[in-house]
Amino acid sequence: MPVMLTEGSVVERLRRHPEVRLDPHVAHAALLYDSAGARIMGDIWREYLAIGRQANLPMLILTPTWRATAERLARAGLAGRDVNGDAVRFLGALRREQADYAARVQVGGLMGCRGDCYLPAEALAEEQAVQYHAAQAESLARAGADLLFASTLPALCEACGMARAMAGRGVPYLLSFVVAREGALLDGTPLGEAIRRIDGIVSPPPLGYLANCIHTSIFAAALRRLEPALRPRVLGLQANTSSKTPAEFDGLPCLDTEPPDAFAQAMAALHAEFGLRILGGCCGTDGSHIRALAGRLTFRYETTVPTAP
């Protein structure tokens, strides 16, 4: 299959839901133990899964564990629970609801940096990151995640440590950066340098790299600056619907968004130009954006790929 659909926003949709309160330490991970919150959260994923099933596209869904490190779980009063394992099992149950389509759904174990994902100065040093993230990587892999997915990474040092923590867990893994228009991570490291560094020091290396929490126009500009030989290592994008920089949109009281058709058109154009294969949404997106994207991708392959005789 030339492309895999992934989810749109989950945590931002929950943040704006009138019946949901996110935990200040672990965000939506705590909703696993709240019946109403778990139902609302599950319904968001069911919507995304239904879109993937209807479009006949494989799909990647990500556990609600972006902030579920041991340190944060202790602060949230959840140190005695297998939160990462329960999150994998929660999405596994949603996958089983999909009957035959379940075979085309991958559950990714989601991980995040220790500090503010928009402040690279808060990033852990490489060796610290290995120690900090190893337990979560092990928990997610042991629970049966199909892959590990480190998301919204602003700095190379912590990304290197996370890659080392994820490697050797017996499952493939992906790294997703926040990238600026000039083609660098938020710490100023050029994207190409980051890819070469991680590929060179970690065995096995990641399946590939993505970006998330940035607009399609920002990522297109960044990819055009990336040397062509490295572009195949970049597999996808979970895009924001805001063209503002992270510093500009973080904490906005009103959602900065764009119409689903515009989002889908821009994502499909990135796929066509750069061959991105994992496509979904981040802040500002909902089911309407992912449905429009799925429609664009399905239409493109139905009209450009000939059927076998």
N, C-alpha and C positions, 0 to 999 in steps of 0.2 A: 504494500500500500504506500503510495507516494507521500501521504500526509497523514498526520495524527492530530485530531482535535483535542484540545485540553480545555479545562473549565474556565469560566470567567471569574469575576470577583466573587469571593465568598465572605471573607472577613469584613470587607467594607459594606457589603449588603447587610450583614448581621449588625454592624455598628449603627446603621441607620434604621434598623427595624424597631418599631415602638415597643415590642414585647421582649426585647433582648438587652441584656447588660453584659458586656464583655468584661472578663477579669482583667484588672490592670497589669497583671504579671504574665499570664499565659494566654490572653486573648480568648479565642473561641475554643481552646482545648477544654476548658472547664464546662462547656455546654454538654459535653459527653455525659455528664452526671446530673443534668437537669432535664427532666422529661420534656418540658415545653421547648426548651432551647434545642435539645437534640432533634425534636420533631421539625422545628423550623429549619435548622441547619440541614437535616436530611432532605427536606423538600427542595432546597436549593440545588443539591447535587442530583436529586431525581430529575429536576428540570433539565440540567445539563446532560445527563445520561439519555434522557428522552430525545434530545436534539441530536446527539451522536447516533442513536439507534435509528431515528427517522432518516438521517442523512446517509446511513450505512458507512460511517467513518469510524475507525478505531479511536479510542478515547483514553486520555490520561486524567485521572482524578487524584488529588493530593490531600493527604491527611491533615487534620486541623492541629498540627503540631509545630507550627513555625516558631512558637515561643516555648515549646515544651522541653526545655533543658532541665537538668536536675536542679540547678540553682533556682530557676524560676518556679519550678514545681514546688519546691520547699517554701518559697515565699507565698505561694497561693494555697498552702495547706494541703497539697496533693502528693507529698513525698512518699506516702505509703501505697500509692496506686500505680499500676502499670499503665500510665496514661498513653504512652506511645503505642504499646501493644493494643490497648482498647481502641485507639483511633484507627489502627490498621484493621481491626476486626469490625469496627463500625462501617467503614467503607466496603469491607469485604461483604458484609450483609447486604448493603445497597447494591453491590455488583451482582450478587446472587439473585436479586429480584428481577434482573434483566433477562433471565432465561437464556436463550441461545446467544443473545448479544453479549452476555457476560464474558465469553471467551475473547472478546475484542477489547475488553476494558482492562487497563493497567492501573494498579494502585501504587502511587508514589509516596514514599515516606518523606514528608516535608521538614526541612531544617532551615534555621535562620541564624544570622550573626548574633553575637551576644548583645551588642549595644544598638544604638539608633542606626537603622539601615541607610540613613541619609547623611550620617556624620562619620566619615572615614577615620577621623581622629580617635573615635571610640573603639576601633577594631582591635581585636586581640593580635598579639604577635604570633608568629607561626607555631612555635612550640606550645605556647599556651593554648592555642586553638585546637591542637591535636588532643590535648588532655581534656579540654572543656567539652568538646563535641563527640568524643569517642563513645561515651555511654549511650547517648541518644541514637547514634548511628547503629550501635549494636542492638538496642532495643527494637528499633524499627525493622532491621533486617531479620532478627530472630522471630518477630511476630509474623513475618511472611510478606513484607512489602516487596513488590516486584522490582522496584528500583528505589534509590535514594535521590533526593532532589534538594540541593542547597540553593535557597532563593534570596533575591534582593541583597546581593553582596556588594558592598561599596569599596572594598579594599583588597589588594592582592595578598597581603600578609595573612589575614584570617582565612581567605579563600584557599590558600595553599594548605593551611592546617586542617581545614575542613575536608579537603580532598584526601589528605593523608588519613584522616579519621574514618572516611567512608570507604577508602580502598581496602580490599582484602576482607570485606564483610560477606563476600559470596554473592553479592548482587551488583548489577551495574549502577552507575550513578551519573548525575548531571549537575552542573554548576550554572547558576543564572546570576548575571551581574546587573547592577544599575549602571548604565552607560550614558555618558554625555555626548552631545552632538558632535564634538570634535574627535570622537572615537576613543575616549579614555574612560576608565573607571573613575569613580568620584574621588579617589585618592590621587588621580593624575596619571596612573599607569596606563599606557596605550593598550588597547584591547589585544592587539597582536602579541605584545610582550607578555601579557598575562597568560594567554593561551600557551605560548612557547614555554614559559616558566613552569606551569603546572604539568603540562605534558612531559616535560623533561625530568621532573623530580618525583613523580608519583607513579607507582606501578600496582595494579593496572591504571592507566590514565582514565579520565572520564569518557563516557560514551561521546560526549560533546558538550557544547556550551550554549546557553541561551541568554537572553536579556529579559527583564521584566520591570514593570513599574515605570515605563517610559513610553512616550508617544511614538507612533509609527514613523513620523517624520524625523524624529531624533535618531531612531535606530537606523533608518535608511541612510542618513548622513554619516553615521558612525561606520556602517558596513562599507560604504563607498571609500572610506579612508583605510580600511583594512586591506592588507596585501592579499591579492587574489588566491595565493596558495593556501592561505589559512581560512578562507571563507567556508570550505566544506566542513570545518570543525564547528561552525556555528549552526545549530540545528533549529532554533526557533525563537519565538517571542510571545510573551504574555504582555499585551500592550495596554497602556492607559488610554483613556479617551480625552485626556487633557494634554495640550501641547506645551503647558507650562513646565518649567524645570521642577524637580522634586522639592527644592527649597521654596518655590513659589506656591505649589499646590498643597503641600503638607499642612494639614490642620485647617484648610479652608472650611468655613461654616456651610457653604453651599457646594453641591456636587458640580464639578466642572466636567462637562461631558460633550459628546458629539453624537449625531444620529447614527443608528446602527448601520445604515447603508454606507455611510461615509467611512466608518470604521472597517467594515467588511471589504470595501473596495481597496482601501489602503493596505490591509493585511494581505489580500489576494495579490496585490501588485508586488509586495515584498516577496511573497512565495514565488511568483513568476520570475522576478529578477535575480534572487539569491538562492532559490531552492530550499527555503526554510521548510522544515517538515513537521514541526510541533508548533501549533498555532492556537492561541487562546487569548483571554483577556485578564486584565488586572483592574486597578481602581477605575471606577466609572462604568464598568461593563456590567451587564446582566444577561438574562436569557435572550433578550431581543438582539443583542450584539452577537452572541455566539450563534444564534439561529441564522442571522444574516450572513455571518462568516461561513457557516456550514453550507448554506445555499450557494454562495459564491464558489466555494471549493468544489462542491458536487457538480455544479454547472460547468465549471472549467474542465473537469475530467470527462464528463459526459460528452463534451463538444470537441475535445482536442485529442483524446486517446482513442484510437480505432479499436473496435472489438475484433477478437480473433475470428477467422473464417470458420 
